[in-house]
Amino acid sequence: MEKVVAIVGRPNVGKSTLFNRIIGKRIAIVHPESGVTRDRNYGEAEWTGKKFFLIDTGGFVPDSDDQFNKHIREQVRIAIEEADKVIFVVDGDKGLHPVDEEIANNLRKNSKGKEILLVVNKIDTNIRDVLKNEFFKLGLGTPYAISALSGKLVAELLDDLIKGFEENDETPDERIKFAIIGKPNAGKSSIVNALLKEERNIVTNIPGTTRDSIDSVIKYHGESLVLIDTAGLRKKSKATRNESIEFFSAIRTYKAIEKCDVAILVIDAMDIMEGMGDVSDLKHSSFKLDKQDIRIIDDVLNYKKGLLIAINKWDLIEKDSKTTSIFATKINEHLKSNKSLKFIFISALTKQRIHKVIEEAKVVYDERRKMIKTSALNDVLLEEIKRMPPQAMRGKEIKINYITQLKASHPIFGFFVNEPTMITENYKRYLEKKIREHFGFAGVPISIVFKKKN
């Protein structure tokens, strides 16, 4: 499992700028007004071949000094608890601040042997390097004098940061892994318990009971499968004073997504129905998926993992023989998706179709590993291309001559073209649609690449 590094410090010292510098792309909002980063940001970073999760803990500004100090203490405490290493950022331009001293005290007292790297930011010239000296009094060793904005000496910081982040030389776990994910209180732990046929996890009606990812092993037709029950992802608008705990719970969830082969996203059917207005005519009712569920779907597909959407509490829905297909169609329409999502409608409470969850997740797993013969791809898809060829660009005819599947898990298809840079996104979506029509891959993200023909 990758190491976790947390960036802490008071607002407006450059934490988000350093985060973006290390990640290598602009993710966090950077603005000179203090407290802009109210939502924490995280991402996967890599330096000299070693990967780690990097967390920008944000710079929330409460209404009073007392609240501010309390928030800082909680933020530092959770960072120390959850991270393998901590980067403590201070402002070399503004100089030493009393809050810096409070953070340093907390770090020294509670670090539990974890390495703390003190970083003096905004030292953009060698002449300004002397500004780091007053920060020695924080008692956290020799400060790194950097400029997150220009990148000055950030490489040296990263060289020291990744020391001890060795490659995992353990034998990889080849068992199939399914991660049970979703918002709090959707019924994830209840589903795991039903699958395990034991009260392995605490089940309550309090959102956020499960904070740790818990691995369980079950047998499926003689094969060992790993179930990962994860912490719920809470809407940011509903974050409480324990928002630091919720945030790090989200980190664990996304690490579970990274580890799994197929993510089983649990969605509460009643949540969907609440936003549908008149349900007497379900087909024509307004429909909206929760933004957090949409984000989870996008994240799973961006990780190129298989996805099974489990609509839970189906026993509470008035339905007929067409209700399940209407739900599935409306979700795909709402996402404007050609990704052929796969659904199962269940009740953890009554055990309705619970036994089918693993069966359907295994189908998605097999689809993700599927390889299509080159001859079959060319026989079918070249005919589709002939019926609807790519549009000529700048007077040039675009010809696709040959198709092959380059890899599985996740599936990647190569199209050999005379002008690969001229294929439009619309035509790429058309090709994906035709691949799915003829060869399946339900619940599986696929990639298409265009290569210059020989």
RAJO-V850280 format. One record per pair of residues at least 24 apart in sequence whose ideal C-beta (glycine too) atoms are under 8 Angstrom apart, sorted by sequence separation. I is the first residue (numbers start at 1). GAP is how many residues later the second one is. D is the distance in whole Angstrom. If there is no record, write none. Layout:
i=I gap=GAP d=D
i=I gap=GAP d=D
This chain:
i=11 gap=24 d=5
i=19 gap=24 d=8
i=35 gap=24 d=5
i=55 gap=24 d=8
i=116 gap=24 d=5
i=118 gap=24 d=8
i=119 gap=24 d=7
i=120 gap=24 d=7
i=123 gap=24 d=6
i=183 gap=24 d=8
i=184 gap=24 d=5
i=192 gap=24 d=7
i=208 gap=24 d=6
i=378 gap=24 d=7
i=398 gap=24 d=5
i=16 gap=25 d=7
i=22 gap=25 d=8
i=34 gap=25 d=6
i=35 gap=25 d=6
i=86 gap=25 d=8
i=116 gap=25 d=8
i=118 gap=25 d=5
i=119 gap=25 d=5
i=120 gap=25 d=5
i=121 gap=25 d=6
i=122 gap=25 d=6
i=124 gap=25 d=7
i=184 gap=25 d=8
i=207 gap=25 d=6
i=378 gap=25 d=5
i=398 gap=25 d=7
i=11 gap=26 d=8
i=35 gap=26 d=4
i=80 gap=26 d=8
i=118 gap=26 d=7
i=120 gap=26 d=7
i=121 gap=26 d=7
i=122 gap=26 d=8
i=124 gap=26 d=5
i=208 gap=26 d=6
i=230 gap=26 d=5
i=267 gap=26 d=6
i=377 gap=26 d=5
i=393 gap=26 d=7
i=396 gap=26 d=7
i=34 gap=27 d=6
i=72 gap=27 d=6
i=76 gap=27 d=6
i=80 gap=27 d=7
i=117 gap=27 d=6
i=119 gap=27 d=6
i=121 gap=27 d=5
i=122 gap=27 d=8
i=207 gap=27 d=7
i=377 gap=27 d=7
i=423 gap=27 d=5
i=28 gap=28 d=5
i=55 gap=28 d=7
i=86 gap=28 d=7
i=88 gap=28 d=6
i=90 gap=28 d=7
i=92 gap=28 d=4
i=124 gap=28 d=6
i=201 gap=28 d=6
i=228 gap=28 d=5
i=265 gap=28 d=7
i=377 gap=28 d=7
i=394 gap=28 d=8
i=73 gap=29 d=8
i=77 gap=29 d=7
i=85 gap=29 d=6
i=86 gap=29 d=8
i=88 gap=29 d=7
i=90 gap=29 d=7
i=91 gap=29 d=8
i=92 gap=29 d=6
i=93 gap=29 d=4
i=123 gap=29 d=7
i=374 gap=29 d=7
i=393 gap=29 d=4
i=421 gap=29 d=8
i=69 gap=30 d=7
i=72 gap=30 d=7
i=76 gap=30 d=5
i=80 gap=30 d=5
i=84 gap=30 d=7
i=85 gap=30 d=5
i=86 gap=30 d=5
i=87 gap=30 d=5
i=88 gap=30 d=5
i=89 gap=30 d=5
i=90 gap=30 d=6
i=91 gap=30 d=6
i=92 gap=30 d=5
i=123 gap=30 d=8
i=374 gap=30 d=5
i=411 gap=30 d=6
i=420 gap=30 d=4
i=23 gap=31 d=6
i=68 gap=31 d=8
i=72 gap=31 d=6
i=76 gap=31 d=6
i=80 gap=31 d=6
i=83 gap=31 d=7
i=85 gap=31 d=8
i=86 gap=31 d=7
i=88 gap=31 d=7
i=90 gap=31 d=7
i=91 gap=31 d=6
i=92 gap=31 d=5
i=108 gap=31 d=6
i=196 gap=31 d=7
i=228 gap=31 d=7
i=265 gap=31 d=6
i=314 gap=31 d=4
i=316 gap=31 d=8
i=374 gap=31 d=7
i=420 gap=31 d=6
i=22 gap=32 d=6
i=52 gap=32 d=8
i=80 gap=32 d=7
i=85 gap=32 d=7
i=87 gap=32 d=6
i=89 gap=32 d=5
i=108 gap=32 d=7
i=195 gap=32 d=7
i=228 gap=32 d=6
i=265 gap=32 d=7
i=309 gap=32 d=6
i=311 gap=32 d=6
i=314 gap=32 d=6
i=315 gap=32 d=4
i=390 gap=32 d=8
i=420 gap=32 d=6
i=69 gap=33 d=7
i=73 gap=33 d=6
i=77 gap=33 d=7
i=107 gap=33 d=7
i=309 gap=33 d=7
i=310 gap=33 d=8
i=311 gap=33 d=7
i=314 gap=33 d=5
i=372 gap=33 d=5
i=390 gap=33 d=6
i=391 gap=33 d=7
i=411 gap=33 d=7
i=413 gap=33 d=7
i=415 gap=33 d=6
i=417 gap=33 d=5
i=72 gap=34 d=8
i=76 gap=34 d=8
i=80 gap=34 d=6
i=104 gap=34 d=4
i=179 gap=34 d=8
i=211 gap=34 d=7
i=307 gap=34 d=7
i=308 gap=34 d=5
i=309 gap=34 d=5
i=310 gap=34 d=5
i=311 gap=34 d=5
i=312 gap=34 d=6
i=313 gap=34 d=6
i=315 gap=34 d=6
i=371 gap=34 d=6
i=390 gap=34 d=7
i=410 gap=34 d=7
i=412 gap=34 d=7
i=413 gap=34 d=7
i=415 gap=34 d=7
i=416 gap=34 d=8
i=417 gap=34 d=7
i=418 gap=34 d=8
i=19 gap=35 d=6
i=100 gap=35 d=8
i=104 gap=35 d=7
i=192 gap=35 d=6
i=265 gap=35 d=7
i=307 gap=35 d=7
i=308 gap=35 d=8
i=309 gap=35 d=7
i=310 gap=35 d=8
i=311 gap=35 d=7
i=312 gap=35 d=7
i=313 gap=35 d=8
i=315 gap=35 d=5
i=410 gap=35 d=6
i=411 gap=35 d=5
i=412 gap=35 d=5
i=413 gap=35 d=5
i=414 gap=35 d=5
i=415 gap=35 d=5
i=416 gap=35 d=5
i=417 gap=35 d=7
i=418 gap=35 d=6
i=92 gap=36 d=7
i=95 gap=36 d=7
i=104 gap=36 d=6
i=308 gap=36 d=6
i=310 gap=36 d=6
i=312 gap=36 d=6
i=313 gap=36 d=7
i=377 gap=36 d=7
i=391 gap=36 d=7
i=410 gap=36 d=7
i=411 gap=36 d=7
i=412 gap=36 d=8
i=413 gap=36 d=7
i=414 gap=36 d=8
i=415 gap=36 d=7
i=416 gap=36 d=7
i=417 gap=36 d=6
i=19 gap=37 d=4
i=101 gap=37 d=7
i=192 gap=37 d=4
i=208 gap=37 d=8
i=263 gap=37 d=5
i=315 gap=37 d=6
i=371 gap=37 d=5
i=390 gap=37 d=5
i=410 gap=37 d=7
i=412 gap=37 d=6
i=414 gap=37 d=5
i=416 gap=37 d=4
i=18 gap=38 d=8
i=93 gap=38 d=8
i=96 gap=38 d=5
i=100 gap=38 d=7
i=119 gap=38 d=6
i=208 gap=38 d=7
i=211 gap=38 d=5
i=297 gap=38 d=7
i=301 gap=38 d=6
i=314 gap=38 d=6
i=370 gap=38 d=6
i=416 gap=38 d=8
i=92 gap=39 d=4
i=95 gap=39 d=6
i=96 gap=39 d=6
i=213 gap=39 d=5
i=272 gap=39 d=8
i=279 gap=39 d=7
i=283 gap=39 d=8
i=314 gap=39 d=8
i=369 gap=39 d=5
i=5 gap=40 d=8
i=16 gap=40 d=6
i=92 gap=40 d=6
i=117 gap=40 d=7
i=189 gap=40 d=6
i=212 gap=40 d=7
i=213 gap=40 d=7
i=368 gap=40 d=7
i=369 gap=40 d=5
i=371 gap=40 d=8
i=15 gap=41 d=5
i=96 gap=41 d=7
i=188 gap=41 d=6
i=208 gap=41 d=7
i=211 gap=41 d=8
i=282 gap=41 d=6
i=294 gap=41 d=7
i=368 gap=41 d=6
i=370 gap=41 d=7
i=2 gap=42 d=7
i=15 gap=42 d=7
i=96 gap=42 d=8
i=175 gap=42 d=8
i=188 gap=42 d=7
i=213 gap=42 d=7
i=257 gap=42 d=7
i=263 gap=42 d=5
i=265 gap=42 d=6
i=267 gap=42 d=6
i=269 gap=42 d=5
i=289 gap=42 d=6
i=368 gap=42 d=6
i=388 gap=42 d=7
i=15 gap=43 d=8
i=16 gap=43 d=8
i=92 gap=43 d=8
i=117 gap=43 d=7
i=213 gap=43 d=5
i=257 gap=43 d=6
i=262 gap=43 d=6
i=263 gap=43 d=7
i=265 gap=43 d=7
i=267 gap=43 d=7
i=269 gap=43 d=6
i=270 gap=43 d=6
i=283 gap=43 d=6
i=287 gap=43 d=4
i=368 gap=43 d=7
i=406 gap=43 d=7
i=15 gap=44 d=7
i=117 gap=44 d=6
i=188 gap=44 d=7
i=261 gap=44 d=7
i=262 gap=44 d=4
i=263 gap=44 d=5
i=264 gap=44 d=5
i=265 gap=44 d=5
i=266 gap=44 d=5
i=267 gap=44 d=5
i=268 gap=44 d=6
i=269 gap=44 d=5
i=273 gap=44 d=7
i=282 gap=44 d=5
i=287 gap=44 d=8
i=297 gap=44 d=8
i=90 gap=45 d=6
i=254 gap=45 d=7
i=258 gap=45 d=6
i=260 gap=45 d=6
i=261 gap=45 d=6
i=262 gap=45 d=7
i=263 gap=45 d=7
i=265 gap=45 d=7
i=267 gap=45 d=7
i=268 gap=45 d=6
i=269 gap=45 d=5
i=289 gap=45 d=5
i=13 gap=46 d=8
i=186 gap=46 d=7
i=257 gap=46 d=5
i=262 gap=46 d=6
i=264 gap=46 d=6
i=266 gap=46 d=5
i=270 gap=46 d=6
i=287 gap=46 d=8
i=288 gap=46 d=7
i=289 gap=46 d=7
i=385 gap=46 d=8
i=5 gap=47 d=5
i=7 gap=47 d=7
i=12 gap=47 d=6
i=176 gap=47 d=7
i=178 gap=47 d=6
i=180 gap=47 d=6
i=184 gap=47 d=8
i=185 gap=47 d=7
i=269 gap=47 d=7
i=270 gap=47 d=8
i=287 gap=47 d=6
i=310 gap=47 d=6
i=4 gap=48 d=7
i=5 gap=48 d=7
i=7 gap=48 d=7
i=11 gap=48 d=3
i=90 gap=48 d=8
i=177 gap=48 d=8
i=178 gap=48 d=7
i=180 gap=48 d=7
i=184 gap=48 d=3
i=257 gap=48 d=6
i=269 gap=48 d=5
i=2 gap=49 d=5
i=3 gap=49 d=4
i=4 gap=49 d=5
i=5 gap=49 d=5
i=6 gap=49 d=5
i=7 gap=49 d=5
i=8 gap=49 d=5
i=10 gap=49 d=7
i=11 gap=49 d=8
i=115 gap=49 d=8
i=175 gap=49 d=5
i=176 gap=49 d=5
i=177 gap=49 d=4
i=178 gap=49 d=6
i=179 gap=49 d=4
i=180 gap=49 d=5
i=181 gap=49 d=5
i=183 gap=49 d=5
i=184 gap=49 d=7
i=308 gap=49 d=8
i=2 gap=50 d=5
i=3 gap=50 d=7
i=5 gap=50 d=7
i=7 gap=50 d=6
i=9 gap=50 d=8
i=11 gap=50 d=6
i=175 gap=50 d=6
i=176 gap=50 d=7
i=178 gap=50 d=7
i=180 gap=50 d=6
i=182 gap=50 d=7
i=183 gap=50 d=6
i=184 gap=50 d=6
i=381 gap=50 d=7
i=384 gap=50 d=5
i=2 gap=51 d=6
i=4 gap=51 d=7
i=6 gap=51 d=6
i=175 gap=51 d=5
i=177 gap=51 d=6
i=179 gap=51 d=6
i=182 gap=51 d=7
i=183 gap=51 d=7
i=402 gap=51 d=7
i=88 gap=52 d=7
i=181 gap=52 d=8
i=183 gap=52 d=7
i=308 gap=52 d=6
i=401 gap=52 d=5
i=90 gap=53 d=8
i=92 gap=53 d=7
i=173 gap=53 d=7
i=308 gap=53 d=5
i=381 gap=53 d=6
i=380 gap=54 d=8
i=381 gap=54 d=7
i=235 gap=55 d=8
i=272 gap=55 d=7
i=306 gap=55 d=8
i=235 gap=56 d=8
i=308 gap=56 d=5
i=235 gap=57 d=5
i=307 gap=57 d=7
i=381 gap=57 d=7
i=234 gap=58 d=8
i=306 gap=58 d=4
i=380 gap=58 d=5
i=233 gap=59 d=6
i=306 gap=59 d=6
i=380 gap=59 d=8
i=306 gap=61 d=7
i=10 gap=62 d=7
i=306 gap=62 d=5
i=377 gap=62 d=8
i=233 gap=63 d=6
i=305 gap=63 d=8
i=376 gap=63 d=8
i=8 gap=67 d=6
i=372 gap=67 d=5
i=8 gap=68 d=6
i=18 gap=69 d=7
i=370 gap=69 d=8
i=87 gap=70 d=8
i=370 gap=70 d=7
i=8 gap=71 d=5
i=18 gap=71 d=6
i=370 gap=71 d=7
i=181 gap=72 d=6
i=6 gap=73 d=4
i=191 gap=73 d=8
i=367 gap=73 d=6
i=368 gap=73 d=8
i=15 gap=74 d=5
i=87 gap=74 d=7
i=179 gap=74 d=8
i=367 gap=74 d=5
i=14 gap=75 d=6
i=181 gap=75 d=7
i=191 gap=75 d=6
i=367 gap=75 d=6
i=6 gap=76 d=7
i=13 gap=76 d=5
i=85 gap=76 d=6
i=181 gap=76 d=7
i=269 gap=76 d=8
i=367 gap=76 d=6
i=368 gap=76 d=5
i=6 gap=77 d=4
i=13 gap=77 d=6
i=14 gap=77 d=7
i=179 gap=77 d=4
i=367 gap=77 d=5
i=4 gap=78 d=6
i=5 gap=78 d=6
i=8 gap=78 d=6
i=13 gap=78 d=4
i=179 gap=78 d=6
i=188 gap=78 d=5
i=364 gap=78 d=7
i=4 gap=79 d=5
i=5 gap=79 d=7
i=6 gap=79 d=8
i=7 gap=79 d=8
i=8 gap=79 d=7
i=9 gap=79 d=6
i=12 gap=79 d=7
i=187 gap=79 d=6
i=363 gap=79 d=8
i=364 gap=79 d=4
i=4 gap=80 d=5
i=5 gap=80 d=5
i=6 gap=80 d=5
i=7 gap=80 d=5
i=8 gap=80 d=6
i=9 gap=80 d=4
i=179 gap=80 d=7
i=186 gap=80 d=4
i=363 gap=80 d=8
i=364 gap=80 d=6
i=3 gap=81 d=4
i=5 gap=81 d=7
i=6 gap=81 d=7
i=8 gap=81 d=7
i=9 gap=81 d=6
i=13 gap=81 d=8
i=84 gap=81 d=8
i=179 gap=81 d=4
i=186 gap=81 d=6
i=187 gap=81 d=7
i=3 gap=82 d=7
i=5 gap=82 d=6
i=7 gap=82 d=6
i=177 gap=82 d=6
i=178 gap=82 d=6
i=181 gap=82 d=5
i=186 gap=82 d=5
i=177 gap=83 d=4
i=178 gap=83 d=7
i=179 gap=83 d=8
i=181 gap=83 d=7
i=182 gap=83 d=5
i=185 gap=83 d=7
i=177 gap=84 d=5
i=178 gap=84 d=5
i=179 gap=84 d=5
i=180 gap=84 d=5
i=181 gap=84 d=6
i=182 gap=84 d=4
i=183 gap=84 d=8
i=176 gap=85 d=6
i=177 gap=85 d=8
i=178 gap=85 d=8
i=179 gap=85 d=7
i=181 gap=85 d=7
i=182 gap=85 d=6
i=183 gap=85 d=8
i=186 gap=85 d=8
i=176 gap=86 d=8
i=178 gap=86 d=6
i=180 gap=86 d=6
i=10 gap=87 d=6
i=10 gap=89 d=5
i=10 gap=90 d=7
i=9 gap=91 d=8
i=338 gap=91 d=6
i=10 gap=93 d=7
i=264 gap=93 d=7
i=9 gap=94 d=7
i=338 gap=94 d=6
i=8 gap=95 d=7
i=338 gap=95 d=5
i=340 gap=96 d=5
i=264 gap=97 d=6
i=338 gap=98 d=7
i=8 gap=99 d=8
i=262 gap=99 d=5
i=340 gap=100 d=8
i=342 gap=100 d=4
i=18 gap=101 d=7
i=340 gap=101 d=7
i=341 gap=101 d=8
i=342 gap=101 d=3
i=262 gap=102 d=5
i=340 gap=102 d=5
i=341 gap=102 d=6
i=18 gap=103 d=7
i=262 gap=103 d=5
i=340 gap=103 d=7
i=17 gap=104 d=8
i=261 gap=104 d=5
i=340 gap=104 d=8
i=305 gap=105 d=8
i=262 gap=106 d=7
i=304 gap=106 d=4
i=339 gap=106 d=6
i=14 gap=107 d=4
i=183 gap=107 d=7
i=261 gap=107 d=7
i=13 gap=108 d=6
i=14 gap=108 d=6
i=183 gap=109 d=6
i=48 gap=110 d=8
i=52 gap=110 d=7
i=183 gap=110 d=7
i=47 gap=111 d=4
i=48 gap=111 d=8
i=182 gap=111 d=7
i=47 gap=112 d=8
i=50 gap=112 d=5
i=52 gap=113 d=6
i=183 gap=113 d=8
i=47 gap=114 d=7
i=48 gap=114 d=7
i=182 gap=114 d=7
i=47 gap=115 d=5
i=50 gap=115 d=5
i=181 gap=115 d=6
i=50 gap=116 d=8
i=50 gap=117 d=7
i=49 gap=118 d=8
i=181 gap=119 d=8
i=191 gap=119 d=7
i=191 gap=121 d=7
i=190 gap=122 d=8
i=187 gap=125 d=4
i=186 gap=126 d=6
i=187 gap=126 d=7
i=21 gap=127 d=5
i=18 gap=128 d=8
i=21 gap=128 d=8
i=18 gap=130 d=4
i=21 gap=130 d=6
i=17 gap=131 d=4
i=17 gap=132 d=6
i=22 gap=132 d=7
i=21 gap=133 d=6
i=225 gap=133 d=7
i=14 gap=134 d=5
i=14 gap=135 d=7
i=308 gap=135 d=6
i=18 gap=136 d=7
i=22 gap=136 d=7
i=307 gap=136 d=5
i=225 gap=137 d=8
i=306 gap=137 d=5
i=307 gap=137 d=8
i=220 gap=138 d=5
i=306 gap=138 d=5
i=307 gap=138 d=8
i=218 gap=140 d=7
i=305 gap=140 d=8
i=304 gap=141 d=5
i=220 gap=142 d=7
i=304 gap=143 d=8
i=301 gap=144 d=5
i=261 gap=148 d=8
i=194 gap=154 d=5
i=191 gap=155 d=7
i=193 gap=155 d=8
i=5 gap=156 d=7
i=191 gap=157 d=5
i=194 gap=157 d=6
i=190 gap=158 d=4
i=190 gap=159 d=7
i=195 gap=159 d=7
i=194 gap=160 d=5
i=187 gap=161 d=5
i=3 gap=162 d=5
i=187 gap=162 d=8
i=195 gap=162 d=7
i=191 gap=163 d=7
i=195 gap=163 d=7
i=79 gap=165 d=8
i=78 gap=166 d=4
i=82 gap=166 d=4
i=191 gap=166 d=7
i=1 gap=167 d=8
i=74 gap=167 d=8
i=77 gap=167 d=8
i=78 gap=167 d=6
i=81 gap=167 d=8
i=75 gap=169 d=6
i=78 gap=169 d=8
i=82 gap=169 d=7
i=74 gap=170 d=5
i=78 gap=170 d=6
i=178 gap=180 d=7
i=262 gap=181 d=8
i=178 gap=183 d=5
i=176 gap=186 d=7
i=57 gap=187 d=8
i=178 gap=187 d=8
i=176 gap=189 d=6
i=57 gap=190 d=8
i=55 gap=192 d=8
i=55 gap=193 d=8
i=55 gap=196 d=7
i=39 gap=197 d=6
i=53 gap=198 d=6
i=53 gap=202 d=7
i=40 gap=207 d=5
i=42 gap=208 d=8
i=42 gap=209 d=6
i=42 gap=212 d=7
i=44 gap=214 d=8
i=4 gap=247 d=7
i=2 gap=253 d=7
i=1 gap=254 d=7
i=2 gap=256 d=8
i=1 gap=258 d=7
